[in-house]
Amino acid sequence: MSVDSITFRSALAQWPSGVGVVTTVIDGQRHGMTASSFSSVSLNPPLVSVCLGVHLPSHALVERAGVFAISFLGKGQAGIGQRFAGMRPEVTDRFAGLDWAHSETGCPVLANATAWLDCRVVHAYPGGDHTIFVGEVLAASTPRVGAPLLFHSSAWSQLADPLPEKIDIAIGGRLSRLRANTLVTAGFTVRATPGPMIADAFRPGGEDATLAELDQLLRAGHTAVTLVEKADASPVQVRAVLADATVRARRASLRVRLRPQRGLGLVNAMVAMKSGVTGFDTTLSGRASALRTRDLVFLARQLGVSCPRLPATKPEE
């Protein structure tokens, strides 16, 4: 006896998946739908599969066309996924207003997707009320490296990153130079001249410029880059930048220099840790538009994140 459909759907909702837009083209007409039932099948030859409900118009169109493309959506693109899922009834043309490119098969692909695949159908297997279309990948691209869009429990979401096990704290300023030997012995880095930095990295509306500058520094061979908060930034803005920046940095070390902001800087520090940042530039005094070392150490230890302990200091420090 099979499980009932409500229980089955409820269980499947606990399996998180990425989100893509499956597109095809027939007689010059574009068609598309949102799908999360995608999977890689083989590396050699390169094969992938998508499962489409037999009742959907896109099923018949892919079956007739024999080709499809899938564009993977990143964070901030939930609106596109909702549009192609038919959740925006006010949108009459799902393709309008978006930047599309044309693949080898002629299928449209989203120009600013995190990745896209262009496929020719090589197998179609019955799968209950769905058909499993297996496509040979003819072309692929990664237009924009960034955090993915996820679908879980019938909701659109992003990655909830765990806190790091430990963080590295660098200290700058006059006081750190006076106490350099003691601080280095305790496990801190004393930084007289910081490495490559991106100034005003968290300014509203400047995400693309920050990421472009980061890409340029990484291509130049820099293995550590510091993102500087020049003007007060909200935790939402800090997250918006770091969610993509940490993915792009990959093996390079990404550091941040955050402003105190009367306590909000510690919230931004926690957001940075949750975004995958493990390097922080601070000052002992907290007077140089950077978090005070002691405050960051306190936050890290409250969160269970390992970091050096500050040696005894004078009251004014």
N, C-alpha and C positions, 0 to 999 in steps of 0.2 A: 504494500500500500504506500503510495507516494505521499510526501509531505505536502501539506496544504500550501497554496500560493502565498498567503499572507505571511506565514512563518518563514517560508523560503526567501521571500523578498526582504524580510526583516533581518535575516541572517546575512544575506548578501550585502546589505547596506553597511555592515561592519567591515567590509573589505575595501580599503581605500584604493582609488585608482587615479591615474592621470586623466586628462580631458583633451580630446582632439576633435577637430572638425573634418569629417569625411566629405570629400567633394568629388564630383564627376562632371562630365560634359557630354551632351548628346546634341547633334545638329547645331552646334554653336551655343547651346543654352546651358548655363551653369546651374548646378544643383548642389545642395549641401545639407548636412545634418550633424548635430553633436553626437559623439559616441565615446563611451568609455570602455567598451568591450573590444579592446585592441590587445594584440600580443605579438611578440616576435616569435618566429617559428624556426628559422634556420639562418646560419651565417653564410654557408656555402652550399647551394646558392642562397642569396639574400631573400628570405621570405618572411612575410608578416601576415597576420590575419585580422579581419574585422568581422564581427557578428552583427548582422542587420535583420531586424524583424521582417518577416515575410509580408506583413500588412502595411509596411511603410512604402511610400512612393520611391524613396531612395533605393530600396531593395531592387525594385524592377528596373530602375535606371542604371544601377551598377551592373546588373545582370545583362542588360542590353548593350551597354557601352563597352563592357569588358575591361574597364580601367577605373582606377580611383586614386585619389591622393588623400593623405591625412596630415593635417597641420596640428602640431602639439601646442597647446595654450600654456602661457606662463601666468605668474601672479599678476593681478590687475586686469586680466582678460576674461573675467567671469561674465561680463556683459556680452562678449562675443559668443561664449558658450551658451548663454541663456537665449540669445537671439536665434542661434541655429537649432536650439532645442524647442523652438516655438513658444518660448515663455515671454516673448515681447510681441504681443498681438498688434501693437501699433506700428511695427516694422513690416512694411509690405515687401520690401526688397532686402533680403538678408545680406546681400553682398554690397549694398550701397554704403559709401562713406568709409570703406576699409581699403587698405592698400594690398592689392593682389598681384601676384606674378603668375606666369603660365609655365607649367612644367613640360617635360618632353612629350607626355601623352596629351597635352592640351588641358589637363585638369587645373583649375585654379588652386594656388597655394598661398597661404597668408604670408605676406612679405616680412612681417615682424613676429612670426611664430618663433618659439624656442627651437623648433626643428620641423622639417617636413619630409615626407616620403612620397614618391611618385611611383605608382604600381600598375602592373598589368595582371589581370586575374588569370591565374593558372589552374585553380581548382575551386569548386563550389560544392560544399558538403551540406546535406540536410542536417539541421540541428533542432528538432522540435519546431517551435514557432519562429525560429531564426534560421538563417543560412550562414554557414561559415565560409566567407570568401577568403581564399588564400591568394595573396598577391606577390609577384616577383618585383622586387624593388629595382626600378630602372634608374632612378636618380634620388639623391638625398642632399639635404643642406641643413646647416645649423645657423640661421640668420642672427639669432640673438641668444647668447648664453645668459641664463637667469634662473630664478627659482620657479618651480612648476605650479600650475593650478591643480588642485586636488578635488576629488569628489568623494564624500564620505557621509553616511547617514543622511542621504538625500540633501546634503548641503554642500555649497562651494566653499573651499577653504584653502589654506596654505600650510606649509610645513610648520610644525611646532617644534623648534629645535631644542634639544636638551642643553643644559648648562655644561660648560667645559669642566674637565677635572681640575685644571689649574690655569692660572693666568700669569703672564709676565708683566711686571710693572717697571717702567723706566721712569727715572726722576730727573728733572732738569731744574735750572735755576741756581742762584748764588749759594743757597744753603746746602744744596746737594753737593756742590763742588767742595765746600768746606768740610763736609763729612763723608767724602767719597769712599775712603777706605772702610769705614764702619758700615756704610750702606751696601757696598759690594760684598763684604763678608757676610752680611745678612741675607744676600741673595737677590738684591735689586740691581738693576742696570742704571748707571749714572751716565746721562747723555748730555754732553756739552753742546754738540752740534747734531741735531736730528738729521736723518736721512731724507730721501725724497718725500715731499709732502704735497697734499692737495688742499689748498686753502679754501675755506668756506665751502667745504664738501657737502654740507647738509642744507644748503639754502633751498627754500621752496622753489620748485620748478626747475632746479638745476641738476636733477638726477642724471639725465642723459649726458650732460657736460662732464659731470664727475666720473661717470663710468667710461666715457671716451678718454679722459685724461688718465684714468687708471690703466686702461688698455694700452695706451701709448707708453707709459712707464714700464709696464710689464714686458712689452715687446722690446724695449730698450735694454732689458736684462736685469732690471732691479728686482731683488728678491724680498724687499721689505718696503712697504709704502704706508705712510701715516695719513689718515683722513682727519682734517682739522675742522672743528666746529667754531667758526668765526663769530657768527651771530646765533643767538639763542634758537635752538631747534627743538621741535616737539618729538616725543618718542615715536610718533607715527612717521614723521619725516626721517628720523634716524633709521627706523626699520625699513622704510621704502628704499633707502640707498643701500644699506648693508645686506639686505636679502639677496640682491643681485651681485654686489661687490664681492662678497665672500665666495660666491660660486665662480666668479671670473678669476679671482686671485688663485684659487686652487692650491698649488704647492707653495706659493709665495706667502710671506708673512704680512697680514693686514693688521695695522694698528690704528687706534683712534686717540685723538686728543679732544676731550669733551670739557665744556664749560661747567662751572659749579651750579649756576642757575638757582641758587637758594634751595638746594636739595633736589631739584629736578634732574640735575646732572647725574645723580646716582641712579635715577630711573632709566636714563639714557644708557648708563653703563650696564645695567642689567639687560636692557634691550640688545646692546652690542654683544654681550656674552651669549644671549639666546640666539643671536644671528650668526654665531660662529667665530666672533673676534676673541682672541686670547692675548692681545698685546695692547697695553694702555700707557700713554704718556701722562705723567702727573707732575706736580710740584709739592714740595714739603709745606710751603706756606699757603698754597691755594690762591695766591694773589696775582698770578700771571695768566689769567683766563684759562686755567686748566684745573681739573679736579685735584683736591688735596689728597696726597698719598694716604694719609691716615684714614680718610673717609672711605676710599676705595678698598683699602685693606679690611676695614670693618664690614663693608657690604659683602665682599667676597667670603669672609668667614661666616657671616650670617647665612649665606646661601650654600655653604658647604663646599665652596670652591677653594682649592689650595692656592696659597700665595705666600711670599716671604712675610716675616713678622718685622715690624719696625723696632729698631733698638730704642732704648730710653732716650727721650728728647727733653730739651728745655721747654718750659711752659709756653714760651712765645712761638714754638714750632708746632 
